[in-house]
Structures are given as C-alpha cells and as structure tokens.
Amino acid sequence: MAKIELETAPISTLTAGSSISGNVSVSGDFRLDGTLNGDITLNGKLVVGEGGIINGNIICQNANIMGAVNGNISVKELLSLHATARVRGDILINRLSIEPGALYAGNCRILDEVKKSTQQETVKENASK
C-alpha cells in the first residue's frame, strides 16, 4: 500500500499573554491570541483569536477575525468577521463575511471597484494629455 505524505506549512503563533511591539512579516499562516502593537503582513491566512488584539494595519490573503483590530485591513481574498470581532478601521477586500454580533466601524471598499476606479482615472489622465 502506498504511503502518502502531505506537506503542511507551519502556522506561526503568538499565544495568549504574549505581546509584540513592532511590525511583523510572515511567509505563511499566522494565529494571534496575544497582542500586536504594529503592522502585520503575510501571504497566507491570519486568524485573530477571541483574546487577540492588533493595534496596526493588516495585509494578507485571508483573515478570520474573532478578536479586536484597531487599524486598516487589506485582504486579497476573504475577510471573515466572527460574532466576537471588534474592528475599527477601513477595509479593502475581495469578499466579506460578517456574522451577527460583530462590531465594525470604518469604510469598506471592494478590490474590483478600486481597480476599475484606478483604470478609469488612468484613461482620463491619458485622454487629457
């Protein structure tokens, strides 16, 4: 019988009771249950647990927010705000899921709209030259 081995990328974590001050860059997925005072950039999925707090901006592929974020969020694919989420800041997303009970204060823009707007501005600028 053949043996199948699957490679799984390790998930970086910041556990409850831990805190980091400064910007964080991660090449894979990241789970935060502690506190981050700074920006985080990753090319994978971000999970902010119920006790997790981010005071800074987020850039990632996907995000599940169950804790608190005080800053802007840019997600290339899906942003999920769970019932316990508390988000203050603007979001730039492709898709958005918000559960009842989640708190969100800020502006929301969809990536496709931003791309179209930028393209239209470029066309107008080129036409006026």
BABA-16981 format. One record per atom (N, C-alpha, C, O, CB): residue in three letters; z, x, y. Coordinates in pm, whole numbers, padded with zeros to 5 digits. Last residue first. Glycine has a CB too. Example, Ala and Ser with C-alpha at 12.3 -4.5 7.8 and 13.67 -1.06 7.14 Angstrom:
ATOM type     zz     xx     yy
ATOM  ser  00708  01285 -00225
ATOM  ser  00714  01367 -00106
ATOM  ser  00787  01290  00003
ATOM  ser  00804  01341  00114
ATOM  ser  00572  01408 -00060
ATOM  ala  00780  01319 -00569
ATOM  ala  00780  01230 -00450
ATOM  ala  00780  01320 -00330
ATOM  ala  00846  01424 -00332
ATOM  ala  00905  01131 -00447
//
This chain:
ATOM type     zz     xx     yy
ATOM  lys -02199 -00403  06436
ATOM  lys -02238 -00265  06473
ATOM  lys -02383 -00257  06504
ATOM  lys -02433 -00149  06537
ATOM  lys -02204 -00167  06362
ATOM  ser -02141 -00652  06339
ATOM  ser -02127 -00632  06483
ATOM  ser -02169 -00493  06529
ATOM  ser -02175 -00467  06649
ATOM  ser -01985 -00656  06522
ATOM  ala -02168 -00622  06066
ATOM  ala -02267 -00704  06136
ATOM  ala -02261 -00683  06287
ATOM  ala -02362 -00694  06355
ATOM  ala -02244 -00852  06104
ATOM  asn -01941 -00473  05999
ATOM  asn -02073 -00412  05982
ATOM  asn -02181 -00489  06057
ATOM  asn -02275 -00429  06107
ATOM  asn -02109 -00405  05833
ATOM  glu -01742 -00665  06055
ATOM  glu -01744 -00538  06127
ATOM  glu -01880 -00472  06119
ATOM  glu -01931 -00421  06219
ATOM  glu -01636 -00444  06072
ATOM  lys -01810 -00865  05867
ATOM  lys -01812 -00895  06011
ATOM  lys -01820 -00767  06094
ATOM  lys -01895 -00761  06191
ATOM  lys -01688 -00976  06050
ATOM  val -01767 -00722  05627
ATOM  val -01900 -00775  05658
ATOM  val -01914 -00805  05807
ATOM  val -02016 -00773  05867
ATOM  val -01927 -00903  05576
ATOM  thr -01492 -00674  05652
ATOM  thr -01586 -00562  05644
ATOM  thr -01726 -00607  05680
ATOM  thr -01797 -00538  05753
ATOM  thr -01584 -00500  05504
ATOM  glu -01395 -00937  05643
ATOM  glu -01372 -00856  05762
ATOM  glu -01468 -00738  05767
ATOM  glu -01520 -00704  05873
ATOM  glu -01227 -00806  05766
ATOM  gln -01468 -01004  05382
ATOM  gln -01524 -01078  05494
ATOM  gln -01508 -01000  05624
ATOM  gln -01600 -00999  05706
ATOM  gln -01458 -01215  05506
ATOM  gln -01309 -00824  05236
ATOM  gln -01455 -00817  05225
ATOM  gln -01521 -00888  05343
ATOM  gln -01618 -00837  05399
ATOM  gln -01503 -00879  05093
ATOM  thr -01054 -00920  05304
ATOM  thr -01092 -00783  05337
ATOM  thr -01244 -00767  05335
ATOM  thr -01301 -00702  05423
ATOM  thr -01027 -00684  05241
ATOM  ser -01068 -01177  05190
ATOM  ser -01045 -01161  05333
ATOM  ser -01088 -01023  05381
ATOM  ser -01151 -01010  05486
ATOM  ser -00898 -01185  05366
ATOM  lys -01096 -01112  04918
ATOM  lys -01201 -01187  04987
ATOM  lys -01189 -01169  05138
ATOM  lys -01290 -01149  05206
ATOM  lys -01193 -01336  04951
ATOM  lys -00850 -00978  04873
ATOM  lys -00977 -00909  04852
ATOM  lys -01089 -00978  04927
ATOM  lys -01170 -00912  04992
ATOM  lys -01009 -00902  04703
ATOM  val -00670 -01186  04927
ATOM  val -00665 -01065  05008
ATOM  val -00797 -00988  04996
ATOM  val -00850 -00939  05096
ATOM  val -00546 -00976  04965
ATOM  glu -00740 -01365  04725
ATOM  glu -00755 -01405  04865
ATOM  glu -00756 -01284  04956
ATOM  glu -00833 -01279  05052
ATOM  glu -00643 -01500  04906
ATOM  asp -00669 -01216  04499
ATOM  asp -00808 -01254  04519
ATOM  asp -00834 -01295  04663
ATOM  asp -00939 -01262  04718
ATOM  asp -00845 -01368  04425
ATOM  leu -00382 -01195  04533
ATOM  leu -00470 -01078  04541
ATOM  leu -00615 -01114  04565
ATOM  leu -00680 -01048  04646
ATOM  leu -00459 -00999  04414
ATOM  ile -00215 -01423  04743
ATOM  ile -00278 -01401  04614
ATOM  ile -00381 -01289  04628
ATOM  ile -00458 -01288  04724
ATOM  ile -00345 -01532  04561
ATOM  arg  00100 -01414  04902
ATOM  arg -00045 -01400  04911
ATOM  arg -00097 -01369  04772
ATOM  arg -00034 -01298  04694
ATOM  arg -00087 -01290  05013
ATOM  cys  00380 -01558  05052
ATOM  cys  00313 -01529  04926
ATOM  cys  00163 -01522  04951
ATOM  cys  00105 -01611  05012
ATOM  cys  00346 -01636  04819
ATOM  asn  00680 -01479  05232
ATOM  asn  00541 -01522  05227
ATOM  asn  00480 -01481  05094
ATOM  asn  00521 -01383  05032
ATOM  asn  00461 -01462  05344
ATOM  gly  01017 -01595  05168
ATOM  gly  00917 -01498  05210
ATOM  gly  00779 -01560  05206
ATOM  gly  00763 -01679  05179
ATOM  gly  00922 -01373  05122
ATOM  ala  01256 -01653  04940
ATOM  ala  01233 -01665  05084
ATOM  ala  01135 -01555  05124
ATOM  ala  01167 -01436  05116
ATOM  ala  01367 -01655  05165
ATOM  tyr  01369 -01817  04657
ATOM  tyr  01265 -01728  04710
ATOM  tyr  01246 -01756  04858
ATOM  tyr  01223 -01871  04897
ATOM  tyr  01131 -01747  04633
ATOM  leu  01559 -01876  04372
ATOM  leu  01560 -01876  04518
ATOM  leu  01459 -01774  04567
ATOM  leu  01461 -01658  04525
ATOM  leu  01703 -01844  04574
ATOM  ala  01534 -02089  04089
ATOM  ala  01507 -01960  04151
ATOM  ala  01507 -01975  04302
ATOM  ala  01459 -02076  04355
ATOM  ala  01371 -01902  04102
ATOM  gly  01547 -02354  04014
ATOM  gly  01672 -02283  04038
ATOM  gly  01652 -02147  04102
ATOM  gly  01745 -02094  04164
ATOM  gly  01746 -02266  03908
ATOM  pro  01269 -02363  03797
ATOM  pro  01362 -02437  03883
ATOM  pro  01494 -02362  03893
ATOM  pro  01547 -02312  03794
ATOM  pro  01385 -02580  03829
ATOM  glu  01068 -02062  03795
ATOM  glu  01150 -02161  03726
ATOM  glu  01236 -02236  03827
ATOM  glu  01273 -02181  03930
ATOM  glu  01238 -02093  03618
ATOM  ile  00748 -01971  03872
ATOM  ile  00881 -01987  03930
ATOM  ile  00954 -02098  03856
ATOM  ile  00910 -02212  03853
ATOM  ile  00873 -02019  04082
ATOM  ser  00491 -01745  03843
ATOM  ser  00566 -01846  03770
ATOM  ser  00706 -01851  03830
ATOM  ser  00775 -01750  03837
ATOM  ser  00570 -01815  03616
ATOM  leu  00170 -01638  03948
ATOM  leu  00311 -01656  03980
ATOM  leu  00370 -01768  03897
ATOM  leu  00309 -01874  03881
ATOM  leu  00329 -01684  04130
ATOM  arg -00086 -01386  03963
ATOM  arg -00034 -01512  03909
ATOM  arg  00117 -01516  03932
ATOM  arg  00183 -01413  03934
ATOM  arg -00068 -01526  03756
ATOM  asn -00117 -01185  04152
ATOM  asn -00236 -01244  04093
ATOM  asn -00198 -01382  04037
ATOM  asn -00267 -01481  04060
ATOM  asn -00297 -01152  03981
ATOM  ile  00051 -01123  04469
ATOM  ile  00044 -01142  04325
ATOM  ile -00094 -01188  04282
ATOM  ile -00178 -01225  04364
ATOM  ile  00148 -01243  04281
ATOM  leu  00285 -01027  04687
ATOM  leu  00141 -01018  04669
ATOM  leu  00118 -01018  04519
ATOM  leu  00159 -00925  04450
ATOM  leu  00079 -00888  04740
ATOM  ile  00554 -01150  04881
ATOM  ile  00498 -01116  04751
ATOM  ile  00345 -01120  04757
ATOM  ile  00286 -01205  04823
ATOM  ile  00550 -01211  04641
ATOM  asp  00824 -01061  05101
ATOM  asp  00688 -01110  05079
ATOM  asp  00639 -01067  04941
ATOM  asp  00677 -00961  04891
ATOM  asp  00593 -01060  05188
ATOM  gly  01169 -01155  05050
ATOM  gly  01062 -01063  05085
ATOM  gly  00927 -01124  05053
ATOM  gly  00919 -01227  04987
ATOM  gly  01078 -00930  05010
ATOM  arg  01415 -01209  04838
ATOM  arg  01392 -01217  04983
ATOM  arg  01290 -01110  05017
ATOM  arg  01319 -00990  05015
ATOM  arg  01527 -01196  05066
ATOM  val  01514 -01378  04552
ATOM  val  01416 -01287  04610
ATOM  val  01401 -01316  04759
ATOM  val  01378 -01430  04801
ATOM  val  01279 -01301  04537
ATOM  arg  01688 -01424  04278
ATOM  arg  01712 -01437  04422
ATOM  arg  01622 -01333  04490
ATOM  arg  01652 -01214  04487
ATOM  arg  01866 -01416  04460
ATOM  ala  01693 -01591  03959
ATOM  ala  01634 -01495  04054
ATOM  ala  01669 -01530  04198
ATOM  ala  01678 -01647  04235
ATOM  ala  01482 -01491  04037
ATOM  thr  01766 -01768  03766
ATOM  thr  01874 -01694  03831
ATOM  thr  01823 -01595  03937
ATOM  thr  01903 -01522  03997
ATOM  thr  01955 -01619  03726
ATOM  ala  01525 -01869  03664
ATOM  ala  01617 -01960  03733
ATOM  ala  01726 -01887  03811
ATOM  ala  01774 -01938  03912
ATOM  ala  01680 -02053  03634
ATOM  his  01272 -01613  03732
ATOM  his  01354 -01697  03644
ATOM  his  01457 -01774  03726
ATOM  his  01475 -01747  03845
ATOM  his  01424 -01611  03536
ATOM  leu  00961 -01551  03825
ATOM  leu  01093 -01564  03886
ATOM  leu  01171 -01663  03801
ATOM  leu  01140 -01782  03798
ATOM  leu  01083 -01611  04038
ATOM  ser  00711 -01337  03733
ATOM  ser  00792 -01449  03686
ATOM  ser  00928 -01445  03752
ATOM  ser  01003 -01348  03737
ATOM  ser  00806 -01447  03531
ATOM  leu  00393 -01235  03806
ATOM  leu  00530 -01228  03854
ATOM  leu  00602 -01354  03807
ATOM  leu  00558 -01465  03837
ATOM  leu  00536 -01213  04011
ATOM  leu  00120 -01076  03650
ATOM  leu  00208 -01193  03654
ATOM  leu  00347 -01159  03706
ATOM  leu  00412 -01066  03658
ATOM  leu  00219 -01255  03516
ATOM  glu -00057 -00843  03801
ATOM  glu -00085 -00948  03704
ATOM  glu  00010 -01067  03727
ATOM  glu -00017 -01150  03814
ATOM  glu -00071 -00895  03560
ATOM  lys  00025 -00678  04008
ATOM  lys -00118 -00689  03980
ATOM  lys -00152 -00802  03885
ATOM  lys -00265 -00852  03887
ATOM  lys -00169 -00560  03923
ATOM  val  00252 -00736  04260
ATOM  val  00234 -00740  04115
ATOM  val  00087 -00767  04085
ATOM  val  00031 -00866  04132
ATOM  val  00325 -00850  04050
ATOM  ser  00471 -00639  04499
ATOM  ser  00328 -00642  04472
ATOM  ser  00308 -00629  04321
ATOM  ser  00342 -00527  04262
ATOM  ser  00253 -00527  04549
ATOM  ile  00724 -00745  04711
ATOM  ile  00685 -00728  04572
ATOM  ile  00533 -00738  04562
ATOM  ile  00474 -00834  04611
ATOM  ile  00753 -00834  04481
ATOM  asn  00969 -00633  04952
ATOM  asn  00838 -00688  04918
ATOM  asn  00800 -00654  04775
ATOM  asn  00838 -00549  04723
ATOM  asn  00731 -00635  05015
ATOM  gly  01321 -00714  04926
ATOM  gly  01208 -00629  04961
ATOM  gly  01079 -00695  04918
ATOM  gly  01080 -00800  04854
ATOM  gly  01221 -00489  04897
ATOM  asn  01559 -00759  04734
ATOM  asn  01552 -00766  04879
ATOM  asn  01445 -00667  04924
ATOM  asn  01474 -00552  04954
ATOM  asn  01692 -00734  04946
ATOM  val  01624 -00931  04446
ATOM  val  01532 -00835  04507
ATOM  val  01530 -00863  04656
ATOM  val  01503 -00974  04700
ATOM  val  01388 -00846  04445
ATOM  ala  01841 -00996  04171
ATOM  ala  01815 -01001  04315
ATOM  ala  01717 -00892  04358
ATOM  ala  01726 -00778  04315
ATOM  ala  01945 -00989  04392
ATOM  gly  01740 -01121  03850
ATOM  gly  01844 -01078  03942
ATOM  gly  01799 -01091  04087
ATOM  gly  01727 -01185  04122
ATOM  gly  01885 -00934  03913
ATOM  met  01518 -01174  03715
ATOM  met  01630 -01263  03687
ATOM  met  01746 -01234  03782
ATOM  met  01840 -01314  03793
ATOM  met  01676 -01248  03541
ATOM  ile  01180 -01132  03702
ATOM  ile  01296 -01116  03790
ATOM  ile  01399 -01222  03754
ATOM  ile  01373 -01342  03762
ATOM  ile  01254 -01127  03940
ATOM  asn  00939 -00954  03557
ATOM  asn  01029 -01066  03526
ATOM  asn  01155 -01043  03607
ATOM  asn  01227 -00946  03585
ATOM  asn  01061 -01077  03370
ATOM  ala  00611 -00843  03629
ATOM  ala  00754 -00839  03660
ATOM  ala  00822 -00969  03618
ATOM  ala  00770 -01078  03641
ATOM  ala  00776 -00814  03810
ATOM  asn  00335 -00615  03591
ATOM  asn  00400 -00742  03561
ATOM  asn  00548 -00730  03598
ATOM  asn  00603 -00620  03597
ATOM  asn  00383 -00782  03411
ATOM  gln  00266 -00377  03739
ATOM  gln  00165 -00460  03672
ATOM  gln  00217 -00602  03650
ATOM  gln  00150 -00698  03687
ATOM  gln  00125 -00398  03537
ATOM  cys  00406 -00303  04070
ATOM  cys  00398 -00294  03925
ATOM  cys  00286 -00383  03870
ATOM  cys  00221 -00456  03945
ATOM  cys  00531 -00333  03862
ATOM  ile  00619 -00222  04327
ATOM  ile  00477 -00224  04292
ATOM  ile  00470 -00205  04142
ATOM  ile  00520 -00106  04089
ATOM  ile  00394 -00112  04370
ATOM  ile  00870 -00324  04553
ATOM  ile  00828 -00311  04413
ATOM  ile  00676 -00314  04405
ATOM  ile  00611 -00398  04468
ATOM  ile  00890 -00425  04325
ATOM  asn  01113 -00205  04795
ATOM  asn  00986 -00265  04757
ATOM  asn  00950 -00235  04612
ATOM  asn  00993 -00134  04555
ATOM  asn  00875 -00217  04849
ATOM  gly  01468 -00276  04804
ATOM  gly  01349 -00195  04829
ATOM  gly  01226 -00268  04780
ATOM  gly  01235 -00380  04730
ATOM  gly  01362 -00057  04762
ATOM  asn  01713 -00318  04634
ATOM  asn  01703 -00321  04779
ATOM  asn  01589 -00227  04816
ATOM  asn  01612 -00112  04855
ATOM  asn  01839 -00280  04849
ATOM  ile  01767 -00491  04346
ATOM  ile  01677 -00393  04406
ATOM  ile  01674 -00419  04556
ATOM  ile  01638 -00528  04601
ATOM  ile  01533 -00401  04344
ATOM  ile  01993 -00549  04089
ATOM  ile  01968 -00564  04233
ATOM  ile  01874 -00453  04277
ATOM  ile  01898 -00336  04249
ATOM  ile  02101 -00560  04316
ATOM  gly  02097 -00725  03793
ATOM  gly  02018 -00622  03860
ATOM  gly  01992 -00654  04007
ATOM  gly  01973 -00770  04044
ATOM  gly  01886 -00603  03789
ATOM  gly  02212 -00922  03647
ATOM  gly  02300 -00843  03733
ATOM  gly  02227 -00735  03811
ATOM  gly  02290 -00662  03887
ATOM  gly  02407 -00780  03650
ATOM  glu  01986 -01023  03511
ATOM  glu  02065 -01111  03597
ATOM  glu  02156 -01034  03692
ATOM  glu  02177 -01077  03805
ATOM  glu  02147 -01206  03514
ATOM  gly  01728 -00761  03529
ATOM  gly  01825 -00848  03462
ATOM  gly  01908 -00927  03562
ATOM  gly  01903 -00902  03682
ATOM  gly  01917 -00766  03373
ATOM  val  01407 -00719  03585
ATOM  val  01532 -00708  03660
ATOM  val  01627 -00811  03599
ATOM  val  01608 -00931  03614
ATOM  val  01511 -00734  03816
ATOM  val  01151 -00543  03447
ATOM  val  01245 -00652  03419
ATOM  val  01371 -00623  03500
ATOM  val  01433 -00518  03485
ATOM  val  01276 -00664  03264
ATOM  leu  00816 -00455  03485
ATOM  leu  00951 -00442  03539
ATOM  leu  01031 -00565  03501
ATOM  leu  00986 -00678  03519
ATOM  leu  00949 -00423  03693
ATOM  lys  00560 -00296  03303
ATOM  lys  00635 -00419  03330
ATOM  lys  00775 -00384  03381
ATOM  lys  00843 -00296  03328
ATOM  lys  00644 -00507  03203
ATOM  gly  00364 -00035  03449
ATOM  gly  00397 -00124  03338
ATOM  gly  00469 -00247  03387
ATOM  gly  00445 -00296  03497
ATOM  gly  00481 -00052  03234
ATOM  asn  00349  00152  03641
ATOM  asn  00222  00097  03593
ATOM  asn  00243  00006  03473
ATOM  asn  00147 -00026  03404
ATOM  asn  00127  00210  03557
ATOM  leu  00566  00137  03929
ATOM  leu  00540  00162  03789
ATOM  leu  00409  00098  03748
ATOM  leu  00362  00003  03811
ATOM  leu  00656  00110  03702
ATOM  thr  00794  00206  04181
ATOM  thr  00652  00194  04150
ATOM  thr  00635  00225  04002
ATOM  thr  00683  00328  03953
ATOM  thr  00564  00291  04239
ATOM  ile  01044  00105  04401
ATOM  ile  01009  00138  04263
ATOM  ile  00861  00110  04242
ATOM  ile  00809  00004  04280
ATOM  ile  01096  00056  04162
ATOM  asp  01256  00214  04675
ATOM  asp  01135  00151  04622
ATOM  asp  01114  00192  04476
ATOM  asp  01159  00298  04433
ATOM  asp  01013  00190  04706
ATOM  gly  01613  00159  04700
ATOM  gly  01491  00234  04721
ATOM  gly  01375  00160  04658
ATOM  gly  01393  00055  04597
ATOM  gly  01502  00376  04662
ATOM  asn  01869  00125  04530
ATOM  asn  01850  00124  04675
ATOM  asn  01733  00215  04705
ATOM  asn  01750  00334  04733
ATOM  asn  01981  00170  04751
ATOM  leu  01940 -00055  04250
ATOM  leu  01846  00045  04303
ATOM  leu  01834  00023  04453
ATOM  leu  01793 -00084  04497
ATOM  leu  01706  00036  04234
ATOM  thr  02186 -00121  04010
ATOM  thr  02143 -00135  04149
ATOM  thr  02051 -00020  04188
ATOM  thr  02081  00096  04161
ATOM  thr  02265 -00140  04244
ATOM  gly  02131 -00249  03679
ATOM  gly  02219 -00191  03779
ATOM  gly  02165 -00217  03918
ATOM  gly  02104 -00322  03943
ATOM  gly  02237 -00040  03756
ATOM  asp  01936 -00326  03517
ATOM  asp  02053 -00412  03516
ATOM  asp  02158 -00361  03615
ATOM  asp  02262 -00425  03633
ATOM  asp  02112 -00420  03376
ATOM  leu  01602 -00299  03469
ATOM  leu  01707 -00265  03564
ATOM  leu  01817 -00370  03556
ATOM  leu  01795 -00487  03584
ATOM  leu  01650 -00256  03707
ATOM  arg  01354 -00151  03275
ATOM  arg  01451 -00260  03284
ATOM  arg  01566 -00215  03371
ATOM  arg  01622 -00107  03351
ATOM  arg  01502 -00303  03143
ATOM  phe  01013 -00068  03265
ATOM  phe  01145 -00037  03319
ATOM  phe  01230 -00163  03321
ATOM  phe  01185 -00269  03364
ATOM  phe  01133  00024  03462
ATOM  asp  00725  00096  03115
ATOM  asp  00806 -00022  03146
ATOM  asp  00946  00021  03191
ATOM  asp  00992  00131  03161
ATOM  asp  00815 -00116  03024
ATOM  gly  00581  00388  03256
ATOM  gly  00574  00278  03159
ATOM  gly  00652  00159  03207
ATOM  gly  00646  00123  03324
ATOM  gly  00627  00323  03022
ATOM  ser  00623  00573  03455
ATOM  ser  00488  00565  03398
ATOM  ser  00473  00452  03297
ATOM  ser  00361  00423  03255
ATOM  ser  00452  00696  03333
ATOM  val  00787  00523  03763
ATOM  val  00795  00517  03617
ATOM  val  00654  00500  03562
ATOM  val  00575  00423  03616
ATOM  val  00888  00400  03569
ATOM  ser  00973  00626  04036
ATOM  ser  00838  00613  03984
ATOM  ser  00845  00622  03832
ATOM  ser  00902  00717  03778
ATOM  ser  00741  00722  04044
ATOM  val  01189  00538  04299
ATOM  val  01173  00560  04156
ATOM  val  01027  00537  04119
ATOM  val  00965  00441  04164
ATOM  val  01267  00466  04074
ATOM  asn  01373  00658  04584
ATOM  asn  01256  00593  04526
ATOM  asn  01238  00633  04380
ATOM  asn  01268  00747  04342
ATOM  asn  01130  00627  04605
ATOM  gly  01728  00605  04626
ATOM  gly  01606  00683  04634
ATOM  gly  01493  00609  04566
ATOM  gly  01515  00508  04499
ATOM  gly  01625  00821  04570
ATOM  ser  02009  00571  04447
ATOM  ser  01963  00565  04586
ATOM  ser  01845  00660  04596
ATOM  ser  01859  00781  04579
ATOM  ser  02077  00604  04688
ATOM  ile  02120  00382  04176
ATOM  ile  02034  00492  04221
ATOM  ile  02001  00467  04367
ATOM  ile  01968  00355  04406
ATOM  ile  01903  00503  04134
ATOM  ser  02390  00297  03957
ATOM  ser  02312  00276  04078
ATOM  ser  02234  00403  04111
ATOM  ser  02276  00514  04080
ATOM  ser  02402  00237  04196
ATOM  ser  02546  00107  03693
ATOM  ser  02480  00227  03743
ATOM  ser  02406  00195  03873
ATOM  ser  02365  00081  03896
ATOM  ser  02382  00284  03638
ATOM  gly  02632 -00139  03611
ATOM  gly  02733 -00047  03659
ATOM  gly  02676  00083  03713
ATOM  gly  02748  00162  03773
ATOM  gly  02829 -00016  03550
ATOM  ala  02384 -00172  03361
ATOM  ala  02482 -00236  03449
ATOM  ala  02589 -00135  03486
ATOM  ala  02633 -00055  03403
ATOM  ala  02546 -00359  03382
ATOM  thr  02127  00087  03347
ATOM  thr  02223 -00008  03292
ATOM  thr  02319 -00063  03397
ATOM  thr  02333 -00009  03506
ATOM  thr  02302  00059  03182
ATOM  leu  01804  00122  03364
ATOM  leu  01918  00153  03449
ATOM  leu  02021  00047  03415
ATOM  leu  02005 -00070  03449
ATOM  leu  01880  00153  03605
ATOM  thr  01554  00251  03140
ATOM  thr  01654  00152  03181
ATOM  thr  01752  00210  03281
ATOM  thr  01780  00330  03282
ATOM  thr  01728  00099  03060
ATOM  ser  01226  00261  03004
ATOM  ser  01330  00325  03084
ATOM  ser  01426  00217  03130
ATOM  ser  01385  00104  03157
ATOM  ser  01270  00402  03205
ATOM  ile  01102  00226  02690
ATOM  ile  01137  00149  02809
ATOM  ile  01250  00223  02879
ATOM  ile  01357  00244  02822
ATOM  ile  01178  00002  02773
ATOM  pro  00831  00397  02533
ATOM  pro  00974  00380  02558
ATOM  pro  00995  00301  02688
ATOM  pro  00915  00308  02782
ATOM  pro  01044  00518  02567
ATOM  ala  00566  00233  02366
ATOM  ala  00609  00315  02479
ATOM  ala  00758  00293  02503
ATOM  ala  00805  00180  02493
ATOM  ala  00528  00280  02607
ATOM  thr  00512  00254  02026
ATOM  thr  00558  00172  02137
ATOM  thr  00607  00265  02246
ATOM  thr  00678  00362  02220
ATOM  thr  00670  00071  02094
ATOM  glu  00282  00268  01772
ATOM  glu  00347  00344  01878
ATOM  glu  00388  00247  01987
ATOM  glu  00306  00168  02035
ATOM  glu  00254  00454  01934
ATOM  leu  00318  00176  01440
ATOM  leu  00282  00134  01574
ATOM  leu  00356  00220  01675
ATOM  leu  00477  00242  01663
ATOM  leu  00315 -00016  01596
ATOM  glu  00191  00241  01129
ATOM  glu  00286  00285  01230
ATOM  glu  00234  00242  01366
ATOM  glu  00119  00270  01402
ATOM  glu  00308  00439  01224
ATOM  ile  00163  00122  00808
ATOM  ile  00114  00109  00944
ATOM  ile  00225  00151  01039
ATOM  ile  00338  00104  01030
ATOM  ile  00068 -00037  00974
ATOM  lys  00065  00224  00495
ATOM  lys  00177  00221  00588
ATOM  lys  00121  00219  00729
ATOM  lys  00039  00304  00765
ATOM  lys  00274  00342  00567
ATOM  ala -00081  00054  00221
ATOM  ala -00094  00134  00343
ATOM  ala  00028  00116  00432
ATOM  ala  00085  00008  00442
ATOM  ala -00222  00095  00419
ATOM  met  00000  00084 -00116
ATOM  met  00000  00000  00000
ATOM  met  00000  00089  00124
ATOM  met  00073  00188  00130
ATOM  met  00121 -00096 -00001
//
